[in-house]
Amino acid sequence: MVWNPLKLENIFHSEISSSLLLTDLLDTNDNCIKFLSYVHSQNPNFFCPAGYNKELLKREHFIKDKGSIDIFIQLKSSTGEDVAILIEVKVHDYQSSTRDQIKTYMEAARAQTQSNSVYLIYLTQFTERDITPDFITPGTVVEFNSARKQYGSSICHLSWVDFYRFLQGIDLNKLDPTLKLLLEMHEAWIKDKCDKDLENNMQPSGEPRLLDNLFPKTPSKLKELLSLGYVQKNKTGDVLKIPLTKLDADQLVWLMNVIKDYTDGPDVDKTQIYNTNPETIKAAKAFLKEVAVSDNGWPLLSFYAELFHYINVTKHIDFYSSGNTGFSIKLATKDFKNLSFCTLWRSNREVVFKLTR
């Protein structure tokens, strides 16, 4: 089922809704240990739950004089060792981070349990790997990086996209039907929110420049590009959004050729050489598999496969992916040494061009 994220805003705007969903999912010992095992697999230096069972799971666990942690989990090993896992949930990374919150909860929980066997999972919209130089760094990433200097592998940072990757390994049909439905709606809402929050927090590029001004020797295709999508204003200028799912096969081929014309034209500095990192290649392959099994995915699969191959073999183009939210295409021109040409969002299958910057 396709959900309208705008209609879901009132349901999930409060972070309490997200922590409630997570609490309900982790309530069984099996799901709880599976989740912690997944977190360990993504962060090998973090706590490994092998040999442990869930003793207690509480939402809004009160820590004396320090407030309440969103989720508190107490585990016990087969040898009787107790471990505390704290989970702090965020869905508004650019608005709701609190300075030294991780430190406050870690120290208070250590004092309360009289143990150093305390670990914290910071579950937010974005982690450090999601934030390229194109975007303003959200407060949650700043907060985690600050706390990591003190707590090292006792804390880990997880995004909601990571969480929904974990759910792909869970048999959702075994869940309560209402919980399953809410998780599906929440996934649609949070992924859309992540895309929009990044778009609204792009780094200012200095003096406003039109797209065509950046490629003065390249025949302009701006008018034709505009016919494929719609223009939206954000904090740092106008962007053109092209929903790929609404294009037919001929339009996708034309768009592919336009991208090639701009990125391989006379304005591009082809002396700049970039090497695609292995994580981006891995993310691209995973995304192509995702597109292949989606409804009406074959035309899009052809477009993405050709584009990814072209970018990967064209060494003067910088191809980057966070693995979670999307892919960016960058290059150098005579005037700009680090120009973000366009962004391809994963969740809504849109290509976004910055028209002014």
Contacts in CASP RR format, 6 or more apart in sequence:
PFRMAT RR
TARGET T0000
AUTHOR 0000-0000-0000
METHOD contacts of the structure
MODEL  1
MVWNPLKLENIFHSEISSSLLLTDLLDTNDNCIKFLSYVHSQNPNFFCPA
GYNKELLKREHFIKDKGSIDIFIQLKSSTGEDVAILIEVKVHDYQSSTRD
QIKTYMEAARAQTQSNSVYLIYLTQFTERDITPDFITPGTVVEFNSARKQ
YGSSICHLSWVDFYRFLQGIDLNKLDPTLKLLLEMHEAWIKDKCDKDLEN
NMQPSGEPRLLDNLFPKTPSKLKELLSLGYVQKNKTGDVLKIPLTKLDAD
QLVWLMNVIKDYTDGPDVDKTQIYNTNPETIKAAKAFLKEVAVSDNGWPL
LSFYAELFHYINVTKHIDFYSSGNTGFSIKLATKDFKNLSFCTLWRSNRE
VVFKLTR
1 184 0 8 1.000
2 188 0 8 1.000
3 184 0 8 1.000
3 185 0 8 1.000
3 188 0 8 1.000
3 189 0 8 1.000
5 188 0 8 1.000
5 189 0 8 1.000
5 192 0 8 1.000
5 193 0 8 1.000
8 185 0 8 1.000
8 186 0 8 1.000
8 188 0 8 1.000
8 189 0 8 1.000
9 189 0 8 1.000
11 17 0 8 1.000
11 185 0 8 1.000
11 189 0 8 1.000
12 18 0 8 1.000
12 91 0 8 1.000
12 185 0 8 1.000
12 186 0 8 1.000
12 189 0 8 1.000
12 190 0 8 1.000
13 91 0 8 1.000
15 70 0 8 1.000
15 89 0 8 1.000
15 90 0 8 1.000
15 91 0 8 1.000
15 92 0 8 1.000
15 96 0 8 1.000
17 186 0 8 1.000
18 89 0 8 1.000
18 91 0 8 1.000
18 186 0 8 1.000
18 190 0 8 1.000
19 59 0 8 1.000
19 60 0 8 1.000
19 70 0 8 1.000
19 71 0 8 1.000
19 87 0 8 1.000
19 89 0 8 1.000
20 59 0 8 1.000
21 179 0 8 1.000
21 182 0 8 1.000
21 183 0 8 1.000
21 186 0 8 1.000
22 70 0 8 1.000
22 71 0 8 1.000
22 87 0 8 1.000
22 89 0 8 1.000
22 123 0 8 1.000
22 163 0 8 1.000
23 57 0 8 1.000
23 59 0 8 1.000
23 71 0 8 1.000
24 176 0 8 1.000
24 179 0 8 1.000
25 31 0 8 1.000
25 35 0 8 1.000
25 175 0 8 1.000
25 179 0 8 1.000
25 183 0 8 1.000
26 32 0 8 1.000
26 35 0 8 1.000
26 54 0 8 1.000
26 57 0 8 1.000
26 71 0 8 1.000
26 73 0 8 1.000
27 57 0 8 1.000
29 53 0 8 1.000
29 54 0 8 1.000
31 170 0 8 1.000
32 54 0 8 1.000
32 57 0 8 1.000
32 73 0 8 1.000
33 49 0 8 1.000
33 52 0 8 1.000
33 53 0 8 1.000
33 54 0 8 1.000
34 166 0 8 1.000
34 170 0 8 1.000
35 166 0 8 1.000
36 47 0 8 1.000
36 49 0 8 1.000
36 85 0 8 1.000
37 48 0 8 1.000
37 49 0 8 1.000
37 50 0 8 1.000
38 166 0 8 1.000
39 46 0 8 1.000
39 121 0 8 1.000
39 156 0 8 1.000
39 158 0 8 1.000
40 46 0 8 1.000
40 47 0 8 1.000
40 48 0 8 1.000
40 49 0 8 1.000
42 156 0 8 1.000
42 158 0 8 1.000
42 162 0 8 1.000
43 153 0 8 1.000
43 156 0 8 1.000
45 152 0 8 1.000
45 153 0 8 1.000
46 119 0 8 1.000
46 153 0 8 1.000
46 154 0 8 1.000
46 155 0 8 1.000
46 156 0 8 1.000
47 83 0 8 1.000
47 85 0 8 1.000
47 119 0 8 1.000
47 154 0 8 1.000
49 75 0 8 1.000
51 77 0 8 1.000
51 78 0 8 1.000
52 75 0 8 1.000
52 76 0 8 1.000
52 77 0 8 1.000
52 78 0 8 1.000
52 83 0 8 1.000
53 75 0 8 1.000
53 76 0 8 1.000
54 73 0 8 1.000
54 74 0 8 1.000
54 75 0 8 1.000
55 74 0 8 1.000
55 75 0 8 1.000
55 76 0 8 1.000
55 82 0 8 1.000
56 72 0 8 1.000
56 73 0 8 1.000
56 74 0 8 1.000
57 71 0 8 1.000
57 72 0 8 1.000
57 73 0 8 1.000
57 74 0 8 1.000
58 71 0 8 1.000
58 72 0 8 1.000
59 70 0 8 1.000
59 71 0 8 1.000
59 72 0 8 1.000
60 68 0 8 1.000
60 69 0 8 1.000
60 70 0 8 1.000
61 68 0 8 1.000
61 69 0 8 1.000
61 71 0 8 1.000
61 72 0 8 1.000
61 86 0 8 1.000
62 68 0 8 1.000
63 69 0 8 1.000
63 105 0 8 1.000
63 108 0 8 1.000
63 109 0 8 1.000
63 112 0 8 1.000
64 108 0 8 1.000
64 112 0 8 1.000
65 108 0 8 1.000
66 104 0 8 1.000
66 105 0 8 1.000
66 108 0 8 1.000
69 86 0 8 1.000
69 87 0 8 1.000
69 88 0 8 1.000
69 105 0 8 1.000
69 109 0 8 1.000
70 87 0 8 1.000
70 88 0 8 1.000
70 89 0 8 1.000
71 86 0 8 1.000
71 87 0 8 1.000
71 89 0 8 1.000
72 84 0 8 1.000
72 85 0 8 1.000
72 86 0 8 1.000
72 87 0 8 1.000
72 109 0 8 1.000
73 84 0 8 1.000
73 85 0 8 1.000
73 86 0 8 1.000
73 87 0 8 1.000
74 82 0 8 1.000
74 83 0 8 1.000
74 84 0 8 1.000
74 85 0 8 1.000
75 82 0 8 1.000
75 83 0 8 1.000
75 84 0 8 1.000
75 85 0 8 1.000
76 82 0 8 1.000
76 83 0 8 1.000
77 83 0 8 1.000
81 117 0 8 1.000
82 113 0 8 1.000
82 115 0 8 1.000
82 117 0 8 1.000
83 117 0 8 1.000
83 118 0 8 1.000
83 119 0 8 1.000
84 109 0 8 1.000
84 113 0 8 1.000
84 115 0 8 1.000
84 117 0 8 1.000
84 118 0 8 1.000
84 119 0 8 1.000
85 119 0 8 1.000
85 120 0 8 1.000
85 121 0 8 1.000
86 105 0 8 1.000
86 106 0 8 1.000
86 109 0 8 1.000
86 118 0 8 1.000
86 119 0 8 1.000
86 120 0 8 1.000
86 121 0 8 1.000
87 120 0 8 1.000
87 121 0 8 1.000
87 123 0 8 1.000
88 101 0 8 1.000
88 102 0 8 1.000
88 105 0 8 1.000
88 120 0 8 1.000
88 121 0 8 1.000
88 122 0 8 1.000
88 123 0 8 1.000
89 123 0 8 1.000
89 124 0 8 1.000
90 96 0 8 1.000
90 97 0 8 1.000
90 122 0 8 1.000
90 123 0 8 1.000
90 124 0 8 1.000
90 125 0 8 1.000
90 140 0 8 1.000
91 124 0 8 1.000
91 125 0 8 1.000
91 160 0 8 1.000
91 190 0 8 1.000
91 193 0 8 1.000
92 125 0 8 1.000
93 124 0 8 1.000
93 125 0 8 1.000
93 126 0 8 1.000
93 138 0 8 1.000
93 139 0 8 1.000
93 140 0 8 1.000
93 141 0 8 1.000
93 197 0 8 1.000
94 136 0 8 1.000
94 138 0 8 1.000
94 139 0 8 1.000
94 197 0 8 1.000
94 201 0 8 1.000
97 138 0 8 1.000
97 139 0 8 1.000
97 140 0 8 1.000
97 142 0 8 1.000
97 143 0 8 1.000
98 143 0 8 1.000
99 143 0 8 1.000
100 143 0 8 1.000
100 146 0 8 1.000
100 147 0 8 1.000
101 143 0 8 1.000
102 120 0 8 1.000
102 122 0 8 1.000
102 143 0 8 1.000
102 144 0 8 1.000
102 146 0 8 1.000
102 147 0 8 1.000
102 151 0 8 1.000
102 155 0 8 1.000
103 147 0 8 1.000
103 150 0 8 1.000
103 151 0 8 1.000
105 120 0 8 1.000
106 118 0 8 1.000
106 120 0 8 1.000
106 147 0 8 1.000
106 151 0 8 1.000
106 154 0 8 1.000
106 155 0 8 1.000
109 118 0 8 1.000
109 120 0 8 1.000
110 116 0 8 1.000
110 118 0 8 1.000
118 154 0 8 1.000
119 154 0 8 1.000
119 155 0 8 1.000
119 156 0 8 1.000
120 151 0 8 1.000
120 154 0 8 1.000
120 155 0 8 1.000
120 156 0 8 1.000
121 155 0 8 1.000
121 156 0 8 1.000
121 158 0 8 1.000
122 140 0 8 1.000
122 143 0 8 1.000
122 144 0 8 1.000
122 155 0 8 1.000
122 156 0 8 1.000
122 157 0 8 1.000
122 158 0 8 1.000
123 158 0 8 1.000
123 159 0 8 1.000
123 160 0 8 1.000
123 163 0 8 1.000
124 138 0 8 1.000
124 140 0 8 1.000
124 141 0 8 1.000
124 144 0 8 1.000
124 157 0 8 1.000
124 158 0 8 1.000
124 159 0 8 1.000
124 160 0 8 1.000
125 138 0 8 1.000
125 140 0 8 1.000
125 159 0 8 1.000
125 160 0 8 1.000
125 190 0 8 1.000
125 193 0 8 1.000
125 194 0 8 1.000
125 197 0 8 1.000
126 138 0 8 1.000
126 140 0 8 1.000
126 141 0 8 1.000
126 159 0 8 1.000
126 194 0 8 1.000
126 198 0 8 1.000
126 324 0 8 1.000
126 325 0 8 1.000
127 141 0 8 1.000
127 144 0 8 1.000
127 157 0 8 1.000
127 158 0 8 1.000
127 159 0 8 1.000
127 162 0 8 1.000
127 324 0 8 1.000
128 141 0 8 1.000
128 144 0 8 1.000
128 145 0 8 1.000
128 157 0 8 1.000
129 279 0 8 1.000
129 322 0 8 1.000
129 323 0 8 1.000
129 324 0 8 1.000
130 159 0 8 1.000
130 161 0 8 1.000
130 194 0 8 1.000
130 198 0 8 1.000
130 322 0 8 1.000
130 323 0 8 1.000
130 324 0 8 1.000
130 325 0 8 1.000
131 137 0 8 1.000
131 138 0 8 1.000
131 141 0 8 1.000
131 322 0 8 1.000
132 320 0 8 1.000
132 322 0 8 1.000
132 328 0 8 1.000
133 203 0 8 1.000
133 338 0 8 1.000
134 202 0 8 1.000
134 203 0 8 1.000
134 328 0 8 1.000
134 340 0 8 1.000
134 343 0 8 1.000
135 198 0 8 1.000
135 201 0 8 1.000
135 202 0 8 1.000
135 203 0 8 1.000
136 201 0 8 1.000
136 202 0 8 1.000
136 203 0 8 1.000
138 197 0 8 1.000
138 201 0 8 1.000
141 157 0 8 1.000
144 155 0 8 1.000
144 157 0 8 1.000
147 155 0 8 1.000
148 155 0 8 1.000
159 324 0 8 1.000
160 187 0 8 1.000
160 190 0 8 1.000
160 191 0 8 1.000
160 194 0 8 1.000
161 191 0 8 1.000
161 194 0 8 1.000
161 323 0 8 1.000
161 324 0 8 1.000
161 325 0 8 1.000
162 324 0 8 1.000
164 187 0 8 1.000
164 191 0 8 1.000
167 183 0 8 1.000
167 187 0 8 1.000
172 180 0 8 1.000
172 183 0 8 1.000
173 180 0 8 1.000
175 183 0 8 1.000
191 346 0 8 1.000
191 347 0 8 1.000
191 348 0 8 1.000
192 347 0 8 1.000
192 348 0 8 1.000
194 324 0 8 1.000
194 325 0 8 1.000
194 347 0 8 1.000
195 325 0 8 1.000
195 345 0 8 1.000
195 347 0 8 1.000
195 348 0 8 1.000
195 350 0 8 1.000
198 325 0 8 1.000
199 232 0 8 1.000
199 234 0 8 1.000
199 239 0 8 1.000
199 352 0 8 1.000
200 234 0 8 1.000
200 235 0 8 1.000
201 235 0 8 1.000
202 234 0 8 1.000
202 235 0 8 1.000
202 236 0 8 1.000
202 354 0 8 1.000
203 236 0 8 1.000
204 235 0 8 1.000
204 236 0 8 1.000
204 357 0 8 1.000
205 236 0 8 1.000
205 354 0 8 1.000
205 357 0 8 1.000
206 357 0 8 1.000
208 237 0 8 1.000
208 356 0 8 1.000
208 357 0 8 1.000
209 356 0 8 1.000
209 357 0 8 1.000
210 355 0 8 1.000
210 356 0 8 1.000
211 222 0 8 1.000
211 353 0 8 1.000
211 354 0 8 1.000
211 355 0 8 1.000
211 356 0 8 1.000
212 220 0 8 1.000
212 222 0 8 1.000
214 267 0 8 1.000
214 333 0 8 1.000
214 335 0 8 1.000
214 336 0 8 1.000
214 339 0 8 1.000
215 262 0 8 1.000
215 265 0 8 1.000
215 267 0 8 1.000
215 333 0 8 1.000
216 267 0 8 1.000
217 265 0 8 1.000
217 266 0 8 1.000
217 267 0 8 1.000
218 261 0 8 1.000
218 262 0 8 1.000
218 265 0 8 1.000
218 266 0 8 1.000
218 267 0 8 1.000
219 261 0 8 1.000
221 258 0 8 1.000
221 261 0 8 1.000
221 262 0 8 1.000
222 355 0 8 1.000
224 254 0 8 1.000
224 258 0 8 1.000
225 240 0 8 1.000
225 242 0 8 1.000
225 255 0 8 1.000
225 258 0 8 1.000
225 353 0 8 1.000
226 240 0 8 1.000
228 242 0 8 1.000
228 247 0 8 1.000
228 251 0 8 1.000
228 255 0 8 1.000
229 240 0 8 1.000
229 241 0 8 1.000
229 242 0 8 1.000
229 243 0 8 1.000
229 246 0 8 1.000
230 240 0 8 1.000
230 241 0 8 1.000
231 238 0 8 1.000
231 239 0 8 1.000
231 240 0 8 1.000
231 241 0 8 1.000
231 355 0 8 1.000
232 238 0 8 1.000
232 239 0 8 1.000
232 241 0 8 1.000
233 239 0 8 1.000
236 354 0 8 1.000
236 357 0 8 1.000
237 354 0 8 1.000
237 355 0 8 1.000
237 356 0 8 1.000
237 357 0 8 1.000
238 354 0 8 1.000
238 355 0 8 1.000
238 356 0 8 1.000
239 352 0 8 1.000
239 353 0 8 1.000
239 354 0 8 1.000
239 355 0 8 1.000
240 352 0 8 1.000
240 353 0 8 1.000
240 355 0 8 1.000
241 350 0 8 1.000
241 351 0 8 1.000
241 352 0 8 1.000
242 255 0 8 1.000
242 350 0 8 1.000
242 351 0 8 1.000
242 352 0 8 1.000
242 353 0 8 1.000
243 348 0 8 1.000
243 349 0 8 1.000
243 350 0 8 1.000
244 252 0 8 1.000
244 255 0 8 1.000
244 300 0 8 1.000
244 303 0 8 1.000
244 349 0 8 1.000
244 350 0 8 1.000
244 351 0 8 1.000
245 296 0 8 1.000
245 300 0 8 1.000
245 349 0 8 1.000
247 255 0 8 1.000
247 299 0 8 1.000
248 299 0 8 1.000
249 299 0 8 1.000
249 302 0 8 1.000
252 299 0 8 1.000
252 300 0 8 1.000
252 302 0 8 1.000
252 303 0 8 1.000
253 303 0 8 1.000
255 303 0 8 1.000
255 351 0 8 1.000
256 303 0 8 1.000
256 306 0 8 1.000
256 307 0 8 1.000
256 310 0 8 1.000
259 307 0 8 1.000
259 329 0 8 1.000
259 341 0 8 1.000
259 342 0 8 1.000
260 310 0 8 1.000
262 341 0 8 1.000
263 311 0 8 1.000
263 314 0 8 1.000
263 317 0 8 1.000
263 329 0 8 1.000
263 331 0 8 1.000
263 341 0 8 1.000
264 314 0 8 1.000
267 333 0 8 1.000
267 334 0 8 1.000
268 316 0 8 1.000
268 331 0 8 1.000
268 332 0 8 1.000
268 333 0 8 1.000
269 316 0 8 1.000
269 331 0 8 1.000
269 332 0 8 1.000
269 333 0 8 1.000
269 334 0 8 1.000
269 337 0 8 1.000
270 316 0 8 1.000
271 316 0 8 1.000
272 316 0 8 1.000
272 331 0 8 1.000
272 332 0 8 1.000
272 337 0 8 1.000
273 315 0 8 1.000
273 316 0 8 1.000
274 315 0 8 1.000
274 316 0 8 1.000
274 317 0 8 1.000
274 318 0 8 1.000
274 319 0 8 1.000
274 330 0 8 1.000
275 315 0 8 1.000
276 311 0 8 1.000
276 312 0 8 1.000
276 319 0 8 1.000
276 320 0 8 1.000
277 320 0 8 1.000
279 321 0 8 1.000
279 323 0 8 1.000
280 319 0 8 1.000
280 320 0 8 1.000
280 321 0 8 1.000
280 323 0 8 1.000
280 327 0 8 1.000
281 312 0 8 1.000
283 321 0 8 1.000
283 322 0 8 1.000
283 323 0 8 1.000
283 326 0 8 1.000
283 327 0 8 1.000
284 308 0 8 1.000
284 312 0 8 1.000
284 321 0 8 1.000
284 327 0 8 1.000
286 323 0 8 1.000
287 304 0 8 1.000
287 323 0 8 1.000
287 326 0 8 1.000
287 327 0 8 1.000
287 346 0 8 1.000
288 301 0 8 1.000
288 304 0 8 1.000
288 305 0 8 1.000
288 308 0 8 1.000
290 346 0 8 1.000
291 297 0 8 1.000
291 300 0 8 1.000
291 301 0 8 1.000
291 304 0 8 1.000
292 298 0 8 1.000
292 301 0 8 1.000
294 300 0 8 1.000
300 349 0 8 1.000
304 344 0 8 1.000
307 344 0 8 1.000
308 319 0 8 1.000
308 327 0 8 1.000
311 317 0 8 1.000
311 319 0 8 1.000
311 329 0 8 1.000
312 319 0 8 1.000
316 331 0 8 1.000
316 332 0 8 1.000
317 329 0 8 1.000
317 330 0 8 1.000
317 331 0 8 1.000
318 328 0 8 1.000
318 329 0 8 1.000
318 330 0 8 1.000
318 331 0 8 1.000
319 327 0 8 1.000
319 328 0 8 1.000
319 329 0 8 1.000
320 327 0 8 1.000
320 328 0 8 1.000
320 330 0 8 1.000
321 327 0 8 1.000
321 328 0 8 1.000
323 346 0 8 1.000
324 346 0 8 1.000
325 345 0 8 1.000
325 346 0 8 1.000
325 347 0 8 1.000
326 343 0 8 1.000
326 344 0 8 1.000
326 345 0 8 1.000
326 346 0 8 1.000
327 343 0 8 1.000
327 344 0 8 1.000
327 346 0 8 1.000
328 340 0 8 1.000
328 342 0 8 1.000
328 343 0 8 1.000
328 344 0 8 1.000
329 340 0 8 1.000
329 341 0 8 1.000
329 342 0 8 1.000
329 343 0 8 1.000
329 344 0 8 1.000
330 338 0 8 1.000
330 339 0 8 1.000
330 340 0 8 1.000
330 341 0 8 1.000
331 339 0 8 1.000
331 341 0 8 1.000
332 338 0 8 1.000
332 339 0 8 1.000
333 339 0 8 1.000
340 354 0 8 1.000
341 353 0 8 1.000
342 351 0 8 1.000
342 352 0 8 1.000
342 353 0 8 1.000
342 354 0 8 1.000
343 351 0 8 1.000
343 352 0 8 1.000
344 350 0 8 1.000
344 351 0 8 1.000
344 352 0 8 1.000
345 351 0 8 1.000
345 352 0 8 1.000
END
